[in-house]
Amino acid sequence: MNIGRLMIAVGLGLAALGLLTLAASKLGFPRLGKLPGDIVYRGKNTTVYFPIVTCIALSVLLTLALALLGRR
């Protein structure tokens, strides 16, 4: 596969992911980055955010996706 086709495939994949994210938010699924278990600390003048559960969820999803793609 040459670089042009790879770039088109990645672009289409990102567009599909964006559409999926929009559809999920319209259907009432929790937004990534706002999942239960993510830690938010709000001080007087600062906010610190630790998206622990979001990172774990994305890691599991990407691991499964790459494992399925690797079986070809």
N, C-alpha and C positions, 0 to 999 in steps of 0.2 A: 504494500500500500504506500503510495507516495504521500508527501507532506500535504499537498493540497486536499486530497481526499480525507486525510486524517483531520485537518482543520475543519472541513465541512462537517464531518461526523461529530466532532467535539462541539461545534456550534449548534448543531441540531439537537444534540443531547442536552446541552445547557438550556436551550429553548424549551424542550420538553419538560425538563425539571422545573423551570419557571412556571409553565402552565400547570403542572401538577401541584406546585406550591399554592398558586392562586386558587385552584379548584378545591384544595384541601381546606384553605381558610374560609371559603364560601360555604363549605359543608359543615363547618364547626369544629374541625380538628384543631388541636392546640398548635400554635405557631412554634416553630423551632426557635429556641432561645427563650421561650417562656414556659417551658415544661415544669411540672411539679418536681421539686428536688433541686432545681437551679437555685443557687444562693445569691441573694442581693443584699448588700450592706449599704445603707444610706446614712451618712453622717450629716453634719451641719452643712458642710461645703463640698462634700464629695460623695460619689456613688461608686461602689466597687461591685462588679458582677462576675460571678463564677459559674459558667454554664456547664456544670459537671454532668448532669443527666443528658443534656443535649449532645455533649461530646461522646458519651457512651452510646447513645442511640445512633448517631451518625457513624460511629466506628463499627457497630454491629451491621448496619445496613450496607456500608461500603465493603465490609468483609464478605458478606453474603453475595453481593453483586459481583465482586471480583472472583470469588470462588466459582460462581456459576459461569462467568466468562472464561475462566481458566480451564474449564472442562472440555472445551472444543478440541 
